[in-house]
Amino acid sequence: MKIRLFLAAIAVLSAGVARAESINLATGPIAPSFRSAANTTYFGWSNGAWDGNADAGAGEPAIPDVINGTPSINPGSLAGPLLTQNTAADVVSSSNNVYTGPANVDLTLTIPTAGTPGTGFTTIIVQGNGLAGFGGITDLFTFGTIEGVAATYVHGANADNQEAQFWAKWELPGNAASYSVNVGGSTFGAGVLSISDMTVDSLWSPNGYAPDVVAAVPEPTSFALVGAALTAATVLVRRRR
């Protein structure tokens, strides 16, 4: 009887632990499970390819960078200014990565979708990673709401030389041909904002949202519960002997 109760407890604990990718095990943006499936879009910017402009030199006016409309990652038919800058601050460095202070960042990200407007469920996932060093605590992009819906936002140091990495997910009822979201700079890091890569994925489904979830670190509470359960199992087995 005790063994059956223990196994039932393990089943409950297992069901409550989300199956998630972990940023601290990643070396860059994580491909969502739905990427390249039907009714999806995917684009982004890779290391060294944010725009074609030279960095503003001494005495020159800051360049109002329009992050180009032909992203370096699978642009396909997605044309137009998908990431635009709303201020004159020069946020793209001479190495063609975003490198600036967080207060300078005021961007608009436009996300085309491939769904049936006004129906179903839309999932949007935006990810990125930044400068190696600083113990993974460089500042990162933050995101506003999309049609009043706030993102689930996770950030932390990843496995690639302690780069900082972020993951944002919106679940939107219905569908629009495209969505826009404000992109700002965080203030939780070292006062330096550096983004080398960013990917943007969308999924439209008539049935529900994408199941993808990401954790910054393994959930310690879950591991503690499983550890306690395993300890209980050892005690029960010993008693039966």
C-alpha positions as protocol buffer text, in pm:
chain_id: "A"
residue {
  index: 1
  type: MET
  ca { x: 0 y: 0 z: 0 }
}
residue {
  index: 2
  type: LYS
  ca { x: 281 y: 241 z: 94 }
}
residue {
  index: 3
  type: ILE
  ca { x: 464 y: 165 z: -230 }
}
residue {
  index: 4
  type: ARG
  ca { x: 147 y: 239 z: -433 }
}
residue {
  index: 5
  type: LEU
  ca { x: 101 y: 570 z: -248 }
}
residue {
  index: 6
  type: PHE
  ca { x: 464 y: 660 z: -311 }
}
residue {
  index: 7
  type: LEU
  ca { x: 435 y: 587 z: -684 }
}
residue {
  index: 8
  type: ALA
  ca { x: 120 y: 796 z: -702 }
}
residue {
  index: 9
  type: ALA
  ca { x: 302 y: 1083 z: -530 }
}
residue {
  index: 10
  type: ILE
  ca { x: 587 y: 1057 z: -781 }
}
residue {
  index: 11
  type: ALA
  ca { x: 335 y: 1071 z: -1068 }
}
residue {
  index: 12
  type: VAL
  ca { x: 181 y: 1388 z: -925 }
}
residue {
  index: 13
  type: LEU
  ca { x: 522 y: 1549 z: -878 }
}
residue {
  index: 14
  type: SER
  ca { x: 630 y: 1456 z: -1231 }
}
residue {
  index: 15
  type: ALA
  ca { x: 312 y: 1601 z: -1379 }
}
residue {
  index: 16
  type: GLY
  ca { x: 373 y: 1928 z: -1196 }
}
residue {
  index: 17
  type: VAL
  ca { x: 730 y: 1976 z: -1328 }
}
residue {
  index: 18
  type: ALA
  ca { x: 720 y: 2164 z: -1658 }
}
residue {
  index: 19
  type: ARG
  ca { x: 925 y: 2019 z: -1939 }
}
residue {
  index: 20
  type: ALA
  ca { x: 1133 y: 2322 z: -2037 }
}
residue {
  index: 21
  type: GLU
  ca { x: 1445 y: 2426 z: -2218 }
}
residue {
  index: 22
  type: SER
  ca { x: 1685 y: 2604 z: -1984 }
}
residue {
  index: 23
  type: ILE
  ca { x: 1872 y: 2920 z: -2079 }
}
residue {
  index: 24
  type: ASN
  ca { x: 2161 y: 2820 z: -1856 }
}
residue {
  index: 25
  type: LEU
  ca { x: 2217 y: 2517 z: -2081 }
}
residue {
  index: 26
  type: ALA
  ca { x: 2182 y: 2708 z: -2411 }
}
residue {
  index: 27
  type: THR
  ca { x: 2448 y: 2864 z: -2633 }
}
residue {
  index: 28
  type: GLY
  ca { x: 2214 y: 3098 z: -2821 }
}
residue {
  index: 29
  type: PRO
  ca { x: 1847 y: 3135 z: -2914 }
}
residue {
  index: 30
  type: ILE
  ca { x: 1655 y: 2809 z: -2886 }
}
residue {
  index: 31
  type: ALA
  ca { x: 1459 y: 2691 z: -3191 }
}
residue {
  index: 32
  type: PRO
  ca { x: 1089 y: 2666 z: -3095 }
}
residue {
  index: 33
  type: SER
  ca { x: 921 y: 2332 z: -3157 }
}
residue {
  index: 34
  type: PHE
  ca { x: 702 y: 2482 z: -3430 }
}
residue {
  index: 35
  type: ARG
  ca { x: 967 y: 2662 z: -3636 }
}
residue {
  index: 36
  type: SER
  ca { x: 921 y: 2614 z: -4014 }
}
residue {
  index: 37
  type: ALA
  ca { x: 584 y: 2441 z: -3968 }
}
residue {
  index: 38
  type: ALA
  ca { x: 268 y: 2558 z: -4142 }
}
residue {
  index: 39
  type: ASN
  ca { x: 132 y: 2900 z: -4041 }
}
residue {
  index: 40
  type: THR
  ca { x: 462 y: 3020 z: -3893 }
}
residue {
  index: 41
  type: THR
  ca { x: 704 y: 3307 z: -3956 }
}
residue {
  index: 42
  type: TYR
  ca { x: 1071 y: 3328 z: -3860 }
}
residue {
  index: 43
  type: PHE
  ca { x: 1327 y: 3604 z: -3896 }
}
residue {
  index: 44
  type: GLY
  ca { x: 1600 y: 3776 z: -3703 }
}
residue {
  index: 45
  type: TRP
  ca { x: 1946 y: 3927 z: -3688 }
}
residue {
  index: 46
  type: SER
  ca { x: 2273 y: 3743 z: -3638 }
}
residue {
  index: 47
  type: ASN
  ca { x: 2608 y: 3842 z: -3492 }
}
residue {
  index: 48
  type: GLY
  ca { x: 2766 y: 4124 z: -3695 }
}
residue {
  index: 49
  type: ALA
  ca { x: 2470 y: 4181 z: -3930 }
}
residue {
  index: 50
  type: TRP
  ca { x: 2233 y: 4428 z: -3767 }
}
residue {
  index: 51
  type: ASP
  ca { x: 2257 y: 4701 z: -4030 }
}
residue {
  index: 52
  type: GLY
  ca { x: 2478 y: 4829 z: -4309 }
}
residue {
  index: 53
  type: ASN
  ca { x: 2567 y: 5162 z: -4151 }
}
residue {
  index: 54
  type: ALA
  ca { x: 2908 y: 5263 z: -4028 }
}
residue {
  index: 55
  type: ASP
  ca { x: 2928 y: 5364 z: -3665 }
}
residue {
  index: 56
  type: ALA
  ca { x: 2904 y: 5738 z: -3601 }
}
residue {
  index: 57
  type: GLY
  ca { x: 3255 y: 5884 z: -3561 }
}
residue {
  index: 58
  type: ALA
  ca { x: 3377 y: 6169 z: -3342 }
}
residue {
  index: 59
  type: GLY
  ca { x: 3201 y: 6493 z: -3430 }
}
residue {
  index: 60
  type: GLU
  ca { x: 2945 y: 6321 z: -3651 }
}
residue {
  index: 61
  type: PRO
  ca { x: 2573 y: 6316 z: -3571 }
}
residue {
  index: 62
  type: ALA
  ca { x: 2438 y: 5994 z: -3427 }
}
residue {
  index: 63
  type: ILE
  ca { x: 2300 y: 5767 z: -3695 }
}
residue {
  index: 64
  type: PRO
  ca { x: 1925 y: 5701 z: -3660 }
}
residue {
  index: 65
  type: ASP
  ca { x: 1967 y: 5336 z: -3742 }
}
residue {
  index: 66
  type: VAL
  ca { x: 1679 y: 5167 z: -3917 }
}
residue {
  index: 67
  type: ILE
  ca { x: 1764 y: 4806 z: -3848 }
}
residue {
  index: 68
  type: ASN
  ca { x: 1741 y: 4685 z: -4202 }
}
residue {
  index: 69
  type: GLY
  ca { x: 1428 y: 4534 z: -4352 }
}
residue {
  index: 70
  type: THR
  ca { x: 1612 y: 4233 z: -4491 }
}
residue {
  index: 71
  type: PRO
  ca { x: 1706 y: 4043 z: -4176 }
}
residue {
  index: 72
  type: SER
  ca { x: 2002 y: 3809 z: -4186 }
}
residue {
  index: 73
  type: ILE
  ca { x: 1797 y: 3507 z: -4079 }
}
residue {
  index: 74
  type: ASN
  ca { x: 1545 y: 3364 z: -4325 }
}
residue {
  index: 75
  type: PRO
  ca { x: 1375 y: 3687 z: -4436 }
}
residue {
  index: 76
  type: GLY
  ca { x: 1170 y: 3509 z: -4704 }
}
residue {
  index: 77
  type: SER
  ca { x: 890 y: 3742 z: -4816 }
}
residue {
  index: 78
  type: LEU
  ca { x: 901 y: 3945 z: -4494 }
}
residue {
  index: 79
  type: ALA
  ca { x: 983 y: 4288 z: -4632 }
}
residue {
  index: 80
  type: GLY
  ca { x: 980 y: 4632 z: -4478 }
}
residue {
  index: 81
  type: PRO
  ca { x: 1123 y: 4785 z: -4162 }
}
residue {
  index: 82
  type: LEU
  ca { x: 1076 y: 4502 z: -3916 }
}
residue {
  index: 83
  type: LEU
  ca { x: 1281 y: 4675 z: -3645 }
}
residue {
  index: 84
  type: THR
  ca { x: 1290 y: 5054 z: -3646 }
}
residue {
  index: 85
  type: GLN
  ca { x: 1452 y: 5303 z: -3415 }
}
residue {
  index: 86
  type: ASN
  ca { x: 1239 y: 5578 z: -3261 }
}
residue {
  index: 87
  type: THR
  ca { x: 1528 y: 5801 z: -3149 }
}
residue {
  index: 88
  type: ALA
  ca { x: 1846 y: 5942 z: -3302 }
}
residue {
  index: 89
  type: ALA
  ca { x: 2081 y: 5760 z: -3063 }
}
residue {
  index: 90
  type: ASP
  ca { x: 2334 y: 5537 z: -3239 }
}
residue {
  index: 91
  type: VAL
  ca { x: 2270 y: 5197 z: -3087 }
}
residue {
  index: 92
  type: VAL
  ca { x: 2456 y: 4980 z: -3341 }
}
residue {
  index: 93
  type: SER
  ca { x: 2833 y: 4959 z: -3299 }
}
residue {
  index: 94
  type: SER
  ca { x: 3103 y: 4947 z: -3568 }
}
residue {
  index: 95
  type: SER
  ca { x: 3099 y: 4567 z: -3533 }
}
residue {
  index: 96
  type: ASN
  ca { x: 2732 y: 4571 z: -3640 }
}
residue {
  index: 97
  type: ASN
  ca { x: 2594 y: 4455 z: -3307 }
}
residue {
  index: 98
  type: VAL
  ca { x: 2365 y: 4645 z: -3073 }
}
residue {
  index: 99
  type: TYR
  ca { x: 2591 y: 4799 z: -2810 }
}
residue {
  index: 100
  type: THR
  ca { x: 2477 y: 5097 z: -2608 }
}
residue {
  index: 101
  type: GLY
  ca { x: 2341 y: 5212 z: -2276 }
}
residue {
  index: 102
  type: PRO
  ca { x: 1992 y: 5080 z: -2195 }
}
residue {
  index: 103
  type: ALA
  ca { x: 1842 y: 5432 z: -2182 }
}
residue {
  index: 104
  type: ASN
  ca { x: 1921 y: 5479 z: -2555 }
}
residue {
  index: 105
  type: VAL
  ca { x: 1702 y: 5191 z: -2669 }
}
residue {
  index: 106
  type: ASP
  ca { x: 1358 y: 5279 z: -2805 }
}
residue {
  index: 107
  type: LEU
  ca { x: 1270 y: 5049 z: -3095 }
}
residue {
  index: 108
  type: THR
  ca { x: 954 y: 4919 z: -3260 }
}
residue {
  index: 109
  type: LEU
  ca { x: 951 y: 4553 z: -3361 }
}
residue {
  index: 110
  type: THR
  ca { x: 695 y: 4458 z: -3628 }
}
residue {
  index: 111
  type: ILE
  ca { x: 603 y: 4089 z: -3641 }
}
residue {
  index: 112
  type: PRO
  ca { x: 418 y: 3963 z: -3950 }
}
residue {
  index: 113
  type: THR
  ca { x: 214 y: 3645 z: -3900 }
}
residue {
  index: 114
  type: ALA
  ca { x: 88 y: 3369 z: -4126 }
}
residue {
  index: 115
  type: GLY
  ca { x: -251 y: 3304 z: -3970 }
}
residue {
  index: 116
  type: THR
  ca { x: -614 y: 3359 z: -4053 }
}
residue {
  index: 117
  type: PRO
  ca { x: -697 y: 3709 z: -3925 }
}
residue {
  index: 118
  type: GLY
  ca { x: -951 y: 3726 z: -3644 }
}
residue {
  index: 119
  type: THR
  ca { x: -946 y: 3356 z: -3561 }
}
residue {
  index: 120
  type: GLY
  ca { x: -757 y: 3096 z: -3360 }
}
residue {
  index: 121
  type: PHE
  ca { x: -455 y: 3151 z: -3136 }
}
residue {
  index: 122
  type: THR
  ca { x: -126 y: 3330 z: -3201 }
}
residue {
  index: 123
  type: THR
  ca { x: 202 y: 3256 z: -3022 }
}
residue {
  index: 124
  type: ILE
  ca { x: 501 y: 3489 z: -3058 }
}
residue {
  index: 125
  type: ILE
  ca { x: 848 y: 3408 z: -2921 }
}
residue {
  index: 126
  type: VAL
  ca { x: 1136 y: 3658 z: -2930 }
}
residue {
  index: 127
  type: GLN
  ca { x: 1482 y: 3556 z: -2814 }
}
residue {
  index: 128
  type: GLY
  ca { x: 1832 y: 3696 z: -2809 }
}
residue {
  index: 129
  type: ASN
  ca { x: 2171 y: 3681 z: -2648 }
}
residue {
  index: 130
  type: GLY
  ca { x: 2441 y: 3933 z: -2582 }
}
residue {
  index: 131
  type: LEU
  ca { x: 2793 y: 4014 z: -2482 }
}
residue {
  index: 132
  type: ALA
  ca { x: 3013 y: 3747 z: -2331 }
}
residue {
  index: 133
  type: GLY
  ca { x: 3166 y: 3847 z: -2000 }
}
residue {
  index: 134
  type: PHE
  ca { x: 3040 y: 4062 z: -1717 }
}
residue {
  index: 135
  type: GLY
  ca { x: 2927 y: 3735 z: -1558 }
}
residue {
  index: 136
  type: GLY
  ca { x: 2627 y: 3726 z: -1792 }
}
residue {
  index: 137
  type: ILE
  ca { x: 2471 y: 4033 z: -1630 }
}
residue {
  index: 138
  type: THR
  ca { x: 2477 y: 4275 z: -1923 }
}
residue {
  index: 139
  type: ASP
  ca { x: 2150 y: 4456 z: -1977 }
}
residue {
  index: 140
  type: LEU
  ca { x: 1913 y: 4317 z: -2237 }
}
residue {
  index: 141
  type: PHE
  ca { x: 1608 y: 4414 z: -2439 }
}
residue {
  index: 142
  type: THR
  ca { x: 1275 y: 4443 z: -2262 }
}
residue {
  index: 143
  type: PHE
  ca { x: 937 y: 4433 z: -2432 }
}
residue {
  index: 144
  type: GLY
  ca { x: 606 y: 4611 z: -2400 }
}
residue {
  index: 145
  type: THR
  ca { x: 261 y: 4460 z: -2432 }
}
residue {
  index: 146
  type: ILE
  ca { x: 105 y: 4340 z: -2756 }
}
residue {
  index: 147
  type: GLU
  ca { x: -262 y: 4440 z: -2772 }
}
residue {
  index: 148
  type: GLY
  ca { x: -260 y: 4462 z: -2393 }
}
residue {
  index: 149
  type: VAL
  ca { x: -97 y: 4121 z: -2341 }
}
residue {
  index: 150
  type: ALA
  ca { x: 232 y: 4116 z: -2148 }
}
residue {
  index: 151
  type: ALA
  ca { x: 504 y: 3870 z: -2237 }
}
residue {
  index: 152
  type: THR
  ca { x: 631 y: 3589 z: -2023 }
}
residue {
  index: 153
  type: TYR
  ca { x: 991 y: 3710 z: -1995 }
}
residue {
  index: 154
  type: VAL
  ca { x: 1292 y: 3507 z: -1881 }
}
residue {
  index: 155
  type: HIS
  ca { x: 1657 y: 3611 z: -1874 }
}
residue {
  index: 156
  type: GLY
  ca { x: 1979 y: 3472 z: -1736 }
}
residue {
  index: 157
  type: ALA
  ca { x: 2336 y: 3371 z: -1814 }
}
residue {
  index: 158
  type: ASN
  ca { x: 2367 y: 3095 z: -2073 }
}
residue {
  index: 159
  type: ALA
  ca { x: 2624 y: 2818 z: -2115 }
}
residue {
  index: 160
  type: ASP
  ca { x: 2831 y: 2991 z: -2386 }
}
residue {
  index: 161
  type: ASN
  ca { x: 3097 y: 3177 z: -2188 }
}
residue {
  index: 162
  type: GLN
  ca { x: 2827 y: 3320 z: -1961 }
}
residue {
  index: 163
  type: GLU
  ca { x: 2655 y: 3526 z: -2229 }
}
residue {
  index: 164
  type: ALA
  ca { x: 2336 y: 3697 z: -2121 }
}
residue {
  index: 165
  type: GLN
  ca { x: 2027 y: 3555 z: -2292 }
}
residue {
  index: 166
  type: PHE
  ca { x: 1656 y: 3644 z: -2296 }
}
residue {
  index: 167
  type: TRP
  ca { x: 1330 y: 3476 z: -2400 }
}
residue {
  index: 168
  type: ALA
  ca { x: 988 y: 3642 z: -2434 }
}
residue {
  index: 169
  type: LYS
  ca { x: 658 y: 3475 z: -2524 }
}
residue {
  index: 170
  type: TRP
  ca { x: 316 y: 3625 z: -2596 }
}
residue {
  index: 171
  type: GLU
  ca { x: -8 y: 3426 z: -2623 }
}
residue {
  index: 172
  type: LEU
  ca { x: -262 y: 3630 z: -2820 }
}
residue {
  index: 173
  type: PRO
  ca { x: -625 y: 3534 z: -2880 }
}
residue {
  index: 174
  type: GLY
  ca { x: -717 y: 3558 z: -3248 }
}
residue {
  index: 175
  type: ASN
  ca { x: -478 y: 3681 z: -3514 }
}
residue {
  index: 176
  type: ALA
  ca { x: -373 y: 3998 z: -3692 }
}
residue {
  index: 177
  type: ALA
  ca { x: -174 y: 4021 z: -4014 }
}
residue {
  index: 178
  type: SER
  ca { x: 107 y: 4174 z: -3808 }
}
residue {
  index: 179
  type: TYR
  ca { x: 175 y: 4294 z: -3454 }
}
residue {
  index: 180
  type: SER
  ca { x: 396 y: 4570 z: -3318 }
}
residue {
  index: 181
  type: VAL
  ca { x: 573 y: 4585 z: -2983 }
}
residue {
  index: 182
  type: ASN
  ca { x: 795 y: 4844 z: -2819 }
}
residue {
  index: 183
  type: VAL
  ca { x: 1149 y: 4733 z: -2741 }
}
residue {
  index: 184
  type: GLY
  ca { x: 1339 y: 4905 z: -2461 }
}
residue {
  index: 185
  type: GLY
  ca { x: 1653 y: 4852 z: -2259 }
}
residue {
  index: 186
  type: SER
  ca { x: 1662 y: 4688 z: -1918 }
}
residue {
  index: 187
  type: THR
  ca { x: 1817 y: 4834 z: -1606 }
}
residue {
  index: 188
  type: PHE
  ca { x: 1886 y: 4512 z: -1416 }
}
residue {
  index: 189
  type: GLY
  ca { x: 2241 y: 4451 z: -1538 }
}
residue {
  index: 190
  type: ALA
  ca { x: 2579 y: 4619 z: -1555 }
}
residue {
  index: 191
  type: GLY
  ca { x: 2471 y: 4938 z: -1735 }
}
residue {
  index: 192
  type: VAL
  ca { x: 2583 y: 4800 z: -2072 }
}
residue {
  index: 193
  type: LEU
  ca { x: 2336 y: 4667 z: -2328 }
}
residue {
  index: 194
  type: SER
  ca { x: 2478 y: 4430 z: -2588 }
}
residue {
  index: 195
  type: ILE
  ca { x: 2275 y: 4217 z: -2829 }
}
residue {
  index: 196
  type: SER
  ca { x: 2455 y: 4000 z: -3084 }
}
residue {
  index: 197
  type: ASP
  ca { x: 2167 y: 3775 z: -3199 }
}
residue {
  index: 198
  type: MET
  ca { x: 1789 y: 3795 z: -3197 }
}
residue {
  index: 199
  type: THR
  ca { x: 1524 y: 3566 z: -3343 }
}
residue {
  index: 200
  type: VAL
  ca { x: 1150 y: 3621 z: -3385 }
}
residue {
  index: 201
  type: ASP
  ca { x: 905 y: 3331 z: -3433 }
}
residue {
  index: 202
  type: SER
  ca { x: 529 y: 3332 z: -3469 }
}
residue {
  index: 203
  type: LEU
  ca { x: 275 y: 3051 z: -3486 }
}
residue {
  index: 204
  type: TRP
  ca { x: -95 y: 3067 z: -3569 }
}
residue {
  index: 205
  type: SER
  ca { x: -309 y: 2768 z: -3474 }
}
residue {
  index: 206
  type: PRO
  ca { x: -686 y: 2710 z: -3483 }
}
residue {
  index: 207
  type: ASN
  ca { x: -656 y: 2490 z: -3173 }
}
residue {
  index: 208
  type: GLY
  ca { x: -433 y: 2655 z: -2910 }
}
residue {
  index: 209
  type: TYR
  ca { x: -101 y: 2810 z: -2818 }
}
residue {
  index: 210
  type: ALA
  ca { x: 245 y: 2659 z: -2861 }
}
residue {
  index: 211
  type: PRO
  ca { x: 361 y: 2452 z: -2563 }
}
residue {
  index: 212
  type: ASP
  ca { x: 718 y: 2588 z: -2558 }
}
residue {
  index: 213
  type: VAL
  ca { x: 840 y: 2703 z: -2218 }
}
residue {
  index: 214
  type: VAL
  ca { x: 1186 y: 2815 z: -2111 }
}
residue {
  index: 215
  type: ALA
  ca { x: 1343 y: 2843 z: -1766 }
}
residue {
  index: 216
  type: ALA
  ca { x: 1645 y: 3052 z: -1671 }
}
residue {
  index: 217
  type: VAL
  ca { x: 1764 y: 2789 z: -1423 }
}
residue {
  index: 218
  type: PRO
  ca { x: 1638 y: 2448 z: -1310 }
}
residue {
  index: 219
  type: GLU
  ca { x: 1350 y: 2487 z: -1066 }
}
residue {
  index: 220
  type: PRO
  ca { x: 1505 y: 2410 z: -723 }
}
residue {
  index: 221
  type: THR
  ca { x: 1171 y: 2345 z: -554 }
}
residue {
  index: 222
  type: SER
  ca { x: 1089 y: 2068 z: -801 }
}
residue {
  index: 223
  type: PHE
  ca { x: 1426 y: 1902 z: -753 }
}
residue {
  index: 224
  type: ALA
  ca { x: 1388 y: 1926 z: -376 }
}
residue {
  index: 225
  type: LEU
  ca { x: 1048 y: 1756 z: -394 }
}
residue {
  index: 226
  type: VAL
  ca { x: 1180 y: 1476 z: -616 }
}
residue {
  index: 227
  type: GLY
  ca { x: 1479 y: 1435 z: -386 }
}
residue {
  index: 228
  type: ALA
  ca { x: 1250 y: 1406 z: -84 }
}
residue {
  index: 229
  type: ALA
  ca { x: 1037 y: 1151 z: -266 }
}
residue {
  index: 230
  type: LEU
  ca { x: 1343 y: 942 z: -357 }
}
residue {
  index: 231
  type: THR
  ca { x: 1456 y: 953 z: 6 }
}
residue {
  index: 232
  type: ALA
  ca { x: 1111 y: 830 z: 109 }
}
residue {
  index: 233
  type: ALA
  ca { x: 1138 y: 550 z: -146 }
}
residue {
  index: 234
  type: THR
  ca { x: 1468 y: 435 z: 1 }
}
residue {
  index: 235
  type: VAL
  ca { x: 1316 y: 426 z: 350 }
}
residue {
  index: 236
  type: LEU
  ca { x: 1014 y: 226 z: 229 }
}
residue {
  index: 237
  type: VAL
  ca { x: 1231 y: -28 z: 45 }
}
residue {
  index: 238
  type: ARG
  ca { x: 1450 y: -73 z: 350 }
}
residue {
  index: 239
  type: ARG
  ca { x: 1146 y: -127 z: 570 }
}
residue {
  index: 240
  type: ARG
  ca { x: 1009 y: -389 z: 333 }
}
residue {
  index: 241
  type: ARG
  ca { x: 1338 y: -574 z: 352 }
}
